[in-house]
Amino acid sequence: MNKTDLVNNIATKSGLSKKDVESVLNSFLGEVTDALSTGGKVQLIGFGTFETRTRSGRTGRNPQTGQEIKIPASKVPAFKAGNKLKEAVK
């Protein structure tokens, strides 16, 4: 399912217009992005938690040349599923 499918499904089930649903979805995504970019997290009870995690630096290998390279530490977004979502997927 892509973003367009999601908007269409929510609009159909809620009775709202596609434009309104897309506006709400874009606002939600913006708020999650803003929270993660400032080091915060977004917790939706039963659904899951969006947060950032720190990857430590490590050495890697360039697959084309075989040369060892240093990969610097970085922050990456992560999602941890909540209990209700885990149960729904089983």
C-alpha positions as CSV (number, residue, x, y, z in Angstrom):
1,M,0.0,0.0,0.0
2,N,1.4,3.4,-0.9
3,K,0.4,6.9,0.4
4,T,-2.3,7.4,-2.3
5,D,-3.9,4.0,-1.4
6,L,-3.8,4.9,2.3
7,V,-5.5,8.3,1.7
8,N,-8.2,6.6,-0.5
9,N,-8.9,3.9,2.1
10,I,-9.1,6.3,5.0
11,A,-11.4,8.7,3.0
12,T,-13.7,5.8,2.1
13,K,-13.9,4.5,5.7
14,S,-14.2,7.8,7.5
15,G,-16.5,9.7,5.0
16,L,-14.0,12.6,4.9
17,S,-12.7,14.1,1.6
18,K,-9.5,12.8,0.1
19,K,-8.1,16.4,0.4
20,D,-8.8,16.5,4.1
21,V,-7.4,13.1,4.8
22,E,-4.2,13.9,2.8
23,S,-3.8,17.2,4.8
24,V,-4.1,15.3,8.1
25,L,-1.7,12.6,7.0
26,N,0.9,15.2,5.8
27,S,0.6,17.0,9.1
28,F,1.1,13.8,11.0
29,L,4.2,12.9,9.0
30,G,5.5,16.4,9.5
31,E,5.1,16.2,13.3
32,V,6.8,12.8,13.5
33,T,9.7,14.1,11.4
34,D,10.0,17.2,13.5
35,A,10.0,15.2,16.7
36,L,12.6,12.8,15.5
37,S,14.9,15.5,14.1
38,T,15.0,17.2,17.5
39,G,15.8,13.9,19.3
40,G,12.3,13.2,20.6
41,K,10.1,10.2,20.1
42,V,6.4,9.7,19.2
43,Q,4.6,7.0,21.1
44,L,1.2,5.8,19.9
45,I,-0.1,3.4,22.6
46,G,-1.0,0.0,21.1
47,F,0.4,0.9,17.6
48,G,4.1,1.6,18.2
49,T,6.9,4.1,18.9
50,F,8.9,6.2,16.4
51,E,12.3,7.1,17.7
52,T,15.9,7.7,16.7
53,R,18.8,5.3,17.4
54,T,22.5,5.8,17.2
55,R,24.6,3.5,15.0
56,S,28.2,3.2,16.1
57,G,31.0,3.8,13.7
58,R,32.5,0.7,12.1
59,T,34.8,-0.5,9.4
60,G,33.3,-1.8,6.1
61,R,34.5,-2.9,2.8
62,N,33.9,-1.3,-0.6
63,P,32.4,-4.2,-2.7
64,Q,33.9,-3.0,-5.9
65,T,37.5,-2.5,-4.8
66,G,37.7,-4.6,-1.7
67,Q,39.2,-1.6,0.1
68,E,38.4,-1.2,3.8
69,I,36.6,2.0,4.7
70,K,35.5,3.7,7.9
71,I,31.8,4.2,8.3
72,P,31.1,7.0,10.7
73,A,28.5,6.9,13.5
74,S,25.0,8.1,12.6
75,K,21.5,8.6,13.9
76,V,18.8,6.6,12.2
77,P,15.0,6.6,12.5
78,A,13.5,3.4,14.0
79,F,10.0,2.0,14.7
80,K,9.1,-0.4,17.4
81,A,5.7,-2.1,17.0
82,G,3.2,-2.0,19.9
83,N,1.4,-5.0,21.4
84,K,-1.9,-4.5,19.5
85,L,-0.1,-4.2,16.2
86,K,1.9,-7.3,16.9
87,E,-1.2,-9.2,17.8
88,A,-3.0,-8.0,14.6
89,V,-0.2,-9.3,12.5
90,K,0.0,-12.8,14.0
